[in-house]
Amino acid sequence: MPEMPEVEVIRRILEPQLKDKQITDVEILNKQVIAYPDENIFAELLTKQTIRSMSRRGKYLTIHFDNGDSLALHLRMTGQLLVMPQDMPVEKHTHLLVTLSDEMQIRYIDVRRFGRFWYLKSDEADTLTGQDKLGTEPLDDALTPSYLKYKLAKRKKTIKEMLHDQSIVAGIGNIYSDEILFAAGIYPETKCTDLEDSDWNRLSAKIKEVIAWGVDVNKMTPEEYLAGKGKEYRNIPYLRVYGRLGQHCGDCGTIIEKITIGGRSSCFCPVCQKKL
């Protein structure tokens, strides 16, 4: 699943291509990806809208229109959001085609079909997408050691699990939680109740550092993004523990290990992230 850094990169690539374009046609190939409203009303509302901007909140993207309406979407596990010439062949697993006034097309491709779209009118409160329940952004000034301690210090779950809680910090998933905990030197199965002030200080700093790194390392041109079909990210070769089971830690040389926490795998260095 793309996490906050990848979704932010997608926004930065697509927004300039979409800004000021009018939607001339909408073709829904699989109504399953349309969460709200029903597919017929969705297509009717979307047609003839002019795109003003694009924003991101956590792992969500939102396209804003001139009339104040908006289109929110979540890519989930395998969603790909592309802008390409409308005469290009339509690939298998394409579920939505949105034609623009410059004869380009927004295409949504999703093998597992978990991604969702919501069309919200300007006078509708967003109680549907889940964005109203999101916690602070990883790079926001509100993310401080005090904030994390206040939200988590009394929780008996592991810090690995709680980094995935989108109501605490929005946008962190399995990849970046591994990388953050390694950078902070915290064993992933440590209970939040066992963390000390020094841990909260390091964790707050490393969340910002690792997420900012993720945005930077994933930078690419629109041409590179389209060539990779919106699913080839640049961070993989540089990850320090995630997906490195059996390899040597780059800091100390110890073999990277893996455990399962809350149904999710977690890679870590047993020396750099000592168990309490």
DAVENSUL-V668936 format. One record per pair of residues at least 12 apart in sequence whose C-alpha atoms are under 6 Angstrom apart, sorted by the first residue. I is the first residue (numbers start at 0). J is the second residue. D is the distance in Angstrom with one decimal. If there is no record, write none. Layout:
I/J/D
I/J/D
//
This chain:
0/75/5.9
0/76/4.2
2/58/6.0
2/170/5.6
2/171/6.0
2/172/5.9
3/57/5.7
3/58/5.2
3/170/4.4
4/213/5.3
4/214/4.4
12/221/5.7
14/53/5.5
18/50/5.4
18/51/5.4
18/52/5.7
19/49/6.0
19/50/5.2
19/51/5.7
20/49/5.6
20/50/5.6
20/100/5.8
21/47/5.9
21/48/5.6
21/49/4.2
21/99/5.6
21/100/5.2
22/46/5.4
22/47/4.9
22/48/5.5
22/98/5.8
22/99/4.6
23/46/5.7
23/47/5.4
23/98/5.6
23/99/5.5
24/46/5.7
24/97/5.9
24/98/5.0
25/42/5.6
25/96/5.9
25/97/4.6
26/95/6.0
26/96/5.1
27/95/4.8
28/94/4.7
28/95/5.6
29/94/4.8
32/114/6.0
32/115/4.7
33/115/5.7
33/116/5.0
34/115/5.7
34/116/5.5
34/117/5.6
35/117/4.7
49/64/5.5
49/65/5.7
50/63/6.0
50/64/4.5
51/63/5.5
51/64/5.0
51/65/5.5
57/169/4.5
57/170/4.1
58/170/5.1
59/72/5.8
59/73/4.9
60/72/5.4
67/121/4.8
68/119/5.8
68/120/4.4
68/121/4.4
69/118/6.0
69/119/5.3
70/117/5.7
70/118/4.6
71/116/5.7
71/117/5.1
72/115/5.5
72/116/4.4
73/114/5.4
73/115/5.5
74/114/4.6
75/113/5.8
75/114/4.9
77/109/5.4
78/108/5.8
78/109/4.4
78/114/5.8
79/107/5.7
79/108/5.0
79/229/5.4
80/106/5.9
80/107/4.9
81/105/5.6
81/106/5.2
82/104/5.4
82/105/4.5
83/103/5.5
83/104/5.4
84/103/4.4
84/104/5.9
85/103/5.2
85/104/5.2
92/108/5.4
92/109/5.6
92/110/5.4
93/107/5.7
93/108/4.2
94/107/5.8
94/108/5.9
95/107/5.1
132/166/5.8
133/165/5.5
133/166/4.4
133/169/5.7
134/165/6.0
134/166/4.2
134/167/4.4
134/168/4.8
134/169/5.3
135/168/5.1
135/169/6.0
136/168/5.9
136/169/5.4
137/207/5.9
138/207/5.3
143/203/5.7
144/199/5.1
144/200/5.0
144/203/5.4
152/191/5.3
152/192/5.1
153/192/5.4
154/191/5.7
154/192/6.0
155/190/5.7
155/191/5.9
155/192/5.8
156/190/5.5
157/188/5.2
157/189/5.3
157/190/4.2
157/191/5.7
158/189/6.0
158/190/5.9
158/191/5.3
159/187/5.0
174/241/5.9
177/241/5.9
179/205/5.8
179/206/5.7
183/201/5.5
183/202/5.5
183/205/6.0
184/271/5.7
184/272/4.7
185/272/5.0
186/272/4.6
186/273/5.7
186/274/5.5
216/234/5.9
217/232/5.9
217/233/4.7
217/234/5.8
240/266/5.7
240/267/5.8
241/266/5.5
244/256/5.4
255/267/5.7
255/268/4.9
//
